[in-house]
């Protein structure tokens, strides 16, 4: 890994992250996370579907999915670093 010996550095944190009132492209406004830009690796779960259907996924809800945060942790723990 070419960055293994590089020291960790911090950048400037964006000021537009988190749950906020956002301007929708199609429906006025919504309360949610920042909408995806043009990056192909971005998926959003809180913007209106009509705004960016290709990059919109349904938000995970433990009550609706019969799971818990432990299930999410199990999935995350399977990722190889």
N, C-alpha and C positions, 0 to 999 in steps of 0.2 A: 504494500500500500504506500503510495508516494507521499501521503500526508501523515504517516505514522509518527514521524519525529518532529512534526511541526507543532509549535505551541498553540494551544487553544486561544482564540481571540473572540471578542464580542463585537457585534456591530450595533447600529442604532435600531432600537425596537420600533417597528411601525406603530403609528398612533391610531390606526383604524382597525385594529384587531378586537375580537370579543363580540359579545351580543350587543347590538345597537340598532337604532332605527336606520334602515337602509332605503335607498331609492331603488325601486324596481324599474326594470326596463319596460314592463308591460302593465303593472298593476298599482302604480302610485308609490306605495311604500310598504315595508314589512319590517318586523323585528326579527333579527337573526344575525348570522355570521356573514362576513364579507363574501360577496359573490366571486366566483372564479373569473380570472382574466382569460388570456389566450393560451395559458400553459396546458399541455395535454395531460399532465399528471395531477390536475386539480379536480376534485369532486366536491360538491356542496350539498348539504342536507337541509338547509333552511331557506334558501331563496325560492321564489315562486317558480314552479316547474316551467311555465311558459317562457321565462326569461332565458333559460339556457338548458333545454331538455337533455342535451347530450352529456352535460356535466352535473346533472342533478340526480341524487340518490335519496331514497327514503331514509329519514333519520331512524336510528336504532332506538327501540323502546323496550326495556326489560319486561314490562307488563304485557306488551303485545307479542313478544317473541319467546315467552316462556323461559327466559334466561335471567342472568344476573351479571353484575360487574365481574364476578369470578369467571364467568364464561368468556368475557372480553379479555381478562387477564390471561387466561389459558391460551387464547389465540395469539396474543402479543408475545407471550413467552415462547412460542414456537418459532418466531422469527430468528433467523440466523444473522449474526452481526459480522 
